[in-house]
């Protein structure tokens, strides 16, 4: 991510593999199923099939037998029952941007929630209910009418479902916590086709599990979140420094965070200066280290509060300024176009030593794509005040999350970009005490050991909840937890 304004899944890199599913579904079964849906059932060869199977991540190229574009909870129930009864491989697609590509499968059924985008705000109760196909942009647009927001991610085209189910890291994480921390209730279609209401007082075990346990337990058709006063005007820090000052910049930010109010959750970014008019021509292609942060309160107060991040040393470029919250949520959108190629992993780190920062700068400068970055998420604050076992989201005590983003355009460049991410990941793990963020999971090719690391001490409890609600592992195209036997 810089803040400036498809290949086959069976590649030699072993990316995006999955269990095979039924290649063909008998036509009589499909003909019987289609009228049960209020939404659209799309088959291979139908008009619109190619667009229906296209994902944001252009690395993923799969051909499902059927796409059920659902128009409500009843459609989701019917689709889950159809997949289970006919032993079909099942994938679930929300609003978009699932980097690992689990929203699509070969030969099976895709439950597509992308048309389910209803948002209902209760400004008096400070809550919002949003359907599972919503993006951050859909949610922010409605909540900001009332000067309210719930913590979400940092790219407006991201789907709320996958983001929330595996945590939800965004600009408000230190002030108000993760997306999953602000979940009040949800509706979930489980593997047996039941539509369950879940909250702190209903189906509490399932409510606990979906707050960090991913899509393992069913299809979440709607989410109810707690809202907080944010915006509509905010101040956004977006300043770029030469990468040879990375240690000074990142450690200055570390000191700033240790003494700053929790409402500021900075993001450090190491990358290569893009060839755009916002940046001086002589800096194009040079390595940079950037600091990005959003102040959710009064913009004038925010400008004062964020000023220390903007004067660490002489910047290459300072794009900071007052803006609306909805526009701040779009600052990074252009960095992640539909159909681009993406491969991301992550590493937790306890601190920013001189040696670690040196490695970060070296790896970022060596990235084969100028669009790739290494991101330093400053954690703590509200997200660390929730107990490790209060939700399924683990590794809350880690001070930093290092996101390694391979972002590139051409299929022919895939091998070297994936190699860069994997080599960087392997090196940075030596600075980690363990733990990853399962919204940045690579393609989960490391298998169960990596999943156990991601779910931490909550894995066994999650496995027991999985056995209760999905004993046959119908929902396995995700960061999959094996049902406890």
N, C-alpha and C positions, 0 to 999 in steps of 0.2 A: 504494500500500500504506500502510495507516495503523496496523496493529497492534491494532485494536479487534476486540472479540469480535463470434421472430427476423425480423431484416430480410432482404430479398433481396440476394444477392450482386451483382446487376446494378443497383446503386444509382447515382444521379447522381454519387456521389462516386468512382466508379471503383474500388470496393473489392473485393478478392478475385477478380478476373477470372481466367480460365484458358482454355486451349484447349478447344474443344468435343470431345467424344468420341462414340462410337457411342451413339445414343439408345436403340436396341433391340438386344438380343442374341437371335438366333434360338433359339426354344425347344428344338429338338433338341440344339443345342450345350450349352445349360444343363442339359438332362436328362442328358446324357452326363457333364458335369462334376460335378454335385452328388454322385453316389455316390463320387467320388474323395476327398471330404473326410470326415474323422472329425468335424470341426466342422459348423457350420450354414451353409448357403447361403441368404441371405435375398434375395428378389426384391421388386420394387416391387409393392405390394398384399398382400404376405404379412403375417400378424400379426407385430408387432414391427418392421416396416420403419421406421415413423416414429421410434421410439426409436433404431434402429440408425443412422439418418442424422442424428441430432441431435448437435451438437458443444457443447462447453463455451462457446465464443464464439458468442453468439446473433446476431452480425452475419452469420454464415455460414449460408446456406440453399441447399443443393444436393440434387439427386436422382440418386444413382447407380442404374445398372441392377441391380447386384448388390453384395451385401456378403458376403464370405467371412469368417465368424467362425472363425478358425483354432484348431485344437486341437493344434498341434505343428509341428515343422519340416517334416514331409512335406506338411502342408496348405499351408504357405507356398510350397513348391516347386511344388505342383500349381497354385496360384493364379497364380504368376508365369508359369508355362508357358502357362496358359490365356489370360492377358491378352496375352502376347507373340504367341502363335500366332494370336490372333483380332484383333490390332491394336486392343485396347481401351485407352482412357484408364485409367491406373492410379494410385490413391492408396493410401497406407499409413497406417494409424492405429495408434498405440501406446497408451500409458496415458492420454493426455489433456493438455489445456492448450496445444496448439499454437496460439498466438494468431493466426497468419497464415491458418489454416484449410485448410492443404494436405492435411489428413487426409481430405478429402471431395472428390468430383468429380461433375460432372454427366454422367450417361449411361454411365459406365464401371464399373469394378470397384474396390471398396475392399477391400484386405487388412486385416482387423481383428484385431489382436493382443490385444485387451482381455481375452480369457479366458486368455491365456497369462501367468500371474502366479506361476509357481513360483519359489521362492527357496531356495537351498541354501548354507548357511554352513559354512565350514571354519574353526573358531576357532583351530586349531593353526597352520594356514598363514596365517591372517589374510587370507582371501579369501572372496568371495561370488560365486555365479553366479545371475543373475536373468534371467527371461525378458522378452522385449521389451514385454509388456503391463503390466509392473509400474509402480506409482506410487512416489513417494518414501515414502509411508506404508507400502506393502507391504514395501519394502526395509528401512526403519528398524525396523519392528516385529520382524523376524527378527534383524537384526544386533544390536539393542540387548539381546536376550536374553543376549548374551555381552559386553556393554559395549563394542561395536565400532560403527564407522560409516565410511562413505566419503563424501567431499564430494558433496553434492547441492544442490538449490535451496532455496528458502525457503517453499514452499507444498506441503503434503503430498500434494495431489491431482495434482501435476504428474507426467507420465509420465517415466520415466528415459530412454527411448530418444531422443526429440527433444532433451531437455535435454543429454544426454551428447554426441550427435553434433555439436552446434553449440557445445560448450564445457562449460557447466555451472557457473554462478556461484551460490555459496551462502555460508553463514556460515563455512565452514571454508576458504575459498579462500586466505587468507593463511597459514594454518597448514599445510594439506596440498595446496593446489592446486585445480585445476578437476576436475570429474567426469571429463573426458576424460584428464586427466593420471594418473588412478588406474585407468584401464582396463588390465587385464592381457591379456585376450584376448576374442574374440567369435566368434560364428557368424553368417555372412552368406550369404543366398541372393542370388546375382547374377542378372543379366538373362538369362543362358543357362540358368538353373534349377539351377545347381550350388550345393551347400551347402559353404561353405568355412570352415575354421578359420583365424582370423587372430590373429597375435601378433607379438612382436618377432622370432620365429624362423620363422614360417609366413606366407606371403603378406604379407611385410613392407610392401610398397607400399600394399596395401589397408588394413592396420592403421594405417599413418601417416595415410591419407586420412580414415578414419572418425573420427579424433580431431580434429574441428573442421570437417570438410568436409560435414557434414549428411547427408541421406538420398540423396545422389546416386548411391551405388555399389551399392545393393541393400537388402534387408530384413534388418536385424539382429535375429535371433530370440532371442539371449541375449548377456548381457554378464557378464564376470568382472572384478570390481574388487578392488583392494587395500583392506584394512580397517585402521583405526587405533583406538587406545583413546580412546573418547569416552563420557562419561556413565557410568551412566544419569542421574546428577544433574549439572546444569549451572547456571550463573547467566546470566540473560538481562536485558540492559539495554533498557529501553523507555520513554524519557523524552521529554516534549513541552515545547517552549519557544515563547514568542511569536515570530512570524515577523519582527518588527522587530528581533530579536536574531540574525537568520540569519547575518550575517557573523561575529559573535563566536562563535556556536555551531559553524559549519562549519569555521572556521579554527582554533578550539581543538581540534576533533577532528583536523584535519590535523596539528597539532603533536603531539597525542597519538599518532597512528599513526606518525609519524616516529621517536618514541622508545620506542614500545611493542613488546613481543614480538609476533612474527608470528602468534601464535595468535588475535589479535583482528582481525576484519574488519568494521569498522563500516559501517552503512548510514545515510546521512542522507536524510530524507524531508521534502518540503515539500508541504503540503496545507491542507485546511480542517477545523477541529475538528468531528468528528461529533456529532450530537445523541444521545449515549448517556450512561448514568448514571456511567460512569467519569470523565467530564470535568465540571468545574464548569459549571452552566447558563449563566453569564455569558460563557463562552468559546465556546459553540456557534456554529459558522459562522465563527469568526475564523480567520485564517491562522496556521499553526504551522510550526515546523521541529522535527523529531524526530531522535533518535539511537537506533538499534537496534544491538545487538551481542550475540553469544553467546560466552561463555568456556567452552571445552570441558573444562576440568579441574575441580578441586575447587571446589564452589560458594562456600565461604568465601574461597578465594583469588580466585575470580572476582569476588566482591563488592568486594574491595579493589582489584583490577586495573581494574574498570570504574567505580569511584567518580568519577574525574575527568570522565567523560562525563555524570554525573548532577548535577554542581554547577557547570556553566559559568555559570549565572545562575539566577534564580528560575524554576522550571518551572511550566507550566500544570498538569501532571499527571505523576506518575512511577509507571508500572506495572511497574517492574523487580522482579525477585525470583528466588529459587531455584526451579527446576522440573526436570522430566525433559527429556532431549533430545528425545524424541518429542513432548512437549507444546510445546516451544520451536519445533519444526518446524511446528506448527499455528497459531502465533500469528497469522499473516496469512491463514489459510484463509478466514475469514468475509468478507474483503474481495473475494473472487473467486468468487461463487456461480455454479453452473451456469446457463447461459442468460443471464447478464449480457452486456453488450456491451463489447467491448474493442478498442482500437486503440493499439498501442505502437510507439514508435521509440526510437532511442538515438544518442548522440553520445559519442565519446571526448574527453577534455579533459586537457591537460597540467598544469593547476593550477587553484586556486580564487581567482581575482582578486576584488577588491572589486566590480568591474563585473559579472563573471559572476554572483556571488552575488546582486547586486541584480536582475539579469534573472531569475534562477531564482525569486526571491521574487515578482516582479511577475507572471510567467507563471502560477505556481501559484495566486496569489490571483485571477487572472482566469479560471481554468478554469470552464466553464459547469456542470460536474458537481461536486458536493461530494465525490465518490468518487475523482476524478482526482488524481494526484500527480506530482511530479518527484522522482526518486530519485537520490541521489549515492552511487555504489558506490566506496568507498575500496579501491584495488587495490594491487598490489605483493606483497611477501612471496613465498610459495612459487610463486604463479602466474607471477610475473615472473622466477623463477629457471630456468624452462624456456626453452630457446632458441627463437627465432622459427621456425626450420625443423625443430625436433625433432618437432613435431606440426603438423597442418594449421591449428590455431587460431592466428590472427594478432593483431597489435596488443597484444601482452602488455606492452609497455613503457609504455603509457598509464597515467597515475597515477589517472585517474578515468573512470568510465563514468557518463554521465547518462542515466537511463531516463525517458522521457516517456510516462506512462501515461494514456490516455484510458479511463476506466471509467464507464459510465452504464447506465441501465436501459431507457429507452423508445426505441422505433424512431424516433419523431418527433424525438428529440433527437440523432440520429446526425450530421446534417450539421454542426451547430455544434461538436460534440465533436471530430469528425475535423479540422475546420478549425483548432480550437485546437491540436491535436497537431501538425499540419503547420506552422502558423505558428511555434510554439515551436521545433520542429525546425530550421526555416529560420534562425531567429534565433541559436540556440545553436551552429549549425555555424560561425559566424564566430569562435567561441572554440576551435575544434577544429583539430588538425593532421591530421585524417583518421581514418577507422576507425569501424566500428559493431559492435554485438554482434548476430549473426544469429539469436539467439533473441528479440530485440526488433526485428523488421525492418519494421514497418508491414505492408503487403501486397506489398512488394518492387516497388512500382509504378515506382520509378526505374530498374529494369532492370539491365543488365549493369554500368554504371558503379558502382552502389551495391554490387553483388556483388563486384566487383574490389576495392573499398574494404574490404569486410568480410573477404575472404580475403587481402587484402594481397599480399605478395610470394610467397605460396604458390599463387596462382591458376593460373599456367601449369603447375606440377607437378600440381596437382589435375586440370587439364584433360587431361593426359596419362594419369593413372590412370583418369579417366572414360572415355577412349577405349578403354582396355584392357578394362575390365569392363562398360561400358554404351555401346558405340559408337553405338547407335541412339537413345540417350537415352530409354529406356523409363521410367526414374525421373526425371521432370522436374518433378513437382509438389513443389517444394522450393525452396531458394535455389539455383537451377539453374546448374550449371557446364556450359558447352557442351563436348562432346568435342573434343579437339584433332584437327584434320583431318590 
